[in-house]
Amino acid sequence: MRACVLYNTDYDDPEAVDVSSVETCARAIAGALRDGGHQVELVGLHGAEVFVVLDRLRARPPDLAFNLCESLAGDPRNEPTFAGLLDLFGIAYTGSDLPALAACLHKPRTKDILRGRGVATPPHVVLESPAALDDAALDALDYPWFVKLAHEDASVGITDANLARTPAALRARASELLAEYSQPVLAERYVDGREINVTLVGNGDALDVLPPHEIDFAAMPADRPRIVSYAAKWDPQHVDYAGTKPVPLRAASAPLVAAIERVARAAWHALGLRDYGRVDLRVDERDRPWVIDVNPNPDISPDAGVARAAATRGTSYRGLIEQIANAALARIRA
């Protein structure tokens, strides 16, 4: 197979969020493919050069492109746009298409789709502007509630203050997020329980659910909320980093595991994901799983959650990348 790995290089833009880990992931994927005997080209993209690269790829199309572009020109809203351009230029690529990426990048729309398809997700409200914080309905919510940005992933904007236990706390944190990020805020009822993530690889009848993992909060100080903050993902010196250790799902009954997998599959199909993805859930005191996020094209670096889930089953990193590539090629050929 002749493959290319496409990744965004806008991390060198001083105005952009640092996403330099994307290049690290791209190089790891390229290495795994080369180890499997494939020809691989690494291609970085940054804003205006996109059409130059696409013209070159269209002139000599690869058998498959690994699409790792999470943003362009420093704007993550361009992630779906790039997938659409790949379709427009006839480039075969891994992962979800424009509609799925756009739906999942718009968290209120994700919630609407899940609810419309009968997939359990916590009740929510959308706060579009500071004026929405004056709504008296916020006083009647069954606290605690959790607030997050409507159009971000990777836990951007999440601190301990995002878990709001009172109307005043919700209004205060939502006001800060609206001012800092200039985008809507989504608030949803907080599910106090286990946090579980499920990786899925494949398509159709060949959709494979990898062993679920959960967040071990045992090392989290008692005064910290049991959530995955931005610091928990990206700051090794922060107390949240040590307090949110991902581990294989433990002490789960067969009915609970079946329910988790059933809900994860339902979320996958509702949002139209392809090839690989991750569904994040919280499980309440009655062992009911609730979807809190759906992640198309999640991080597939060797040390990321997808690779950990594969390793739990005994699949090597090279084997995981081959599985994703084979899933995409089978879909494209079908």
Buried (B, 14 or more C-beta within 10 A) or exposed (E): BEBBBBBBBBBEBEEBBEBEBBBBBBBBBBBBBEBBEBEBBBBBBBBEEBEEBBEEBEEEBBBBBBBBBBBBBBBBBBBBBBBBBBEEBEBBBBBBBBEBBBBBBBBBBBBBBBBEEEBBBBEBBBBEEEEBBEEEEBEEBEBBBBBBBBBBBBBBBBBBBBBBEEBEBBBBBBBBBBEEBEBBBBBBBBBEBBBBBBBBBBBEEEBBBBBBBBBBBEEBEEEBBBBBBBBBBBEEEBBBBEBBBBEBBEEBEEEBBEBBBEBBBBBBBBBBBBBBBBBBBBBBEEBBBBBBBBBBBBBBBBEBBBBBBBBBEEBBBBBBBBBBBBBBBBBEEE
